[in-house]
Amino acid sequence: DHAFIADRIRRRQLGETLPPMFKLTGARRDGTTFTMEVQASYFLLDDEPHVVAVHRDITDRQRAAAQLAESASRLELALRTSQLGVWRRHLVTYEAQWDARMFAIYGRSPQAFDPITWPTCIHPDDLARVKRDVENLDLGRGPLETSFRVVKPDGAIAHVRSHGTIETSADGKVLRAVGTTLDVTAATAA
């Protein structure tokens, strides 16, 4: 890494603009290595190059990032194999987000359908009950656990089961509703 630093100093002296932050491998006294993040400033003082640098051991950050990536991978595997669709609805902005499985369950295209209009897809006989269930969720009266029918664009009926909960801020303010939906049409027909 000394050669790397010397090369950066040389390139900086030649006027090249370099990113101020980079990563290096460091060695501990016990011989183990670790990745460090270095933020460096290069300057001339009396025509001599100088470097001021701050080094941070980012081992814990990298470990946390790897654990988060592993957790996300396991979650995606669980969602994919269970065929669960995932939805999120912001209670302040009313913006709704669906994953690809939600669009498939509803028989809609992400390009041609705004998830905020999802109630238009609910079977008319189920609509009032589902709206009541969702309102109870939004008001914090408990989690959402409901089943209803979805009318797809071709007129086909899908039976779905939806579960949801509320996410809050650190101070307890309600932010959004999140949940999952599962197409249970095959199980209902059996």
Salt bridges, closest charged atoms under 4 A:
ASP7 OD1 - ARG10 NH2 2.71
ASP7 OD2 - ARG11 NH1 3.35
GLU16 OE2 - ARG11 NH2 2.81
GLU37 OE1 - ARG56 NH1 3.09
GLU37 OE1 - ARG61 NH2 3.10
ASP57 OD2 - ARG28 NH2 3.11
ASP60 OD1 - ARG63 NH1 2.90
GLU70 OE2 - ARG74 NH1 3.37
GLU76 OE2 - ARG80 NH1 3.94
GLU76 OE2 - ARG101 NH1 3.38
ASP99 OD2 - ARG101 NH2 3.34
ASP125 OD2 - HIS123 ND1 3.88
ASP126 OD1 - ARG129 NH2 3.76
ASP126 OD1 - ARG149 NH2 2.93
ASP133 OD2 - ARG129 NH1 3.73
ASP138 OD1 - ARG89 NH2 2.89
GLU167 OE1 - ARG176 NE 2.44
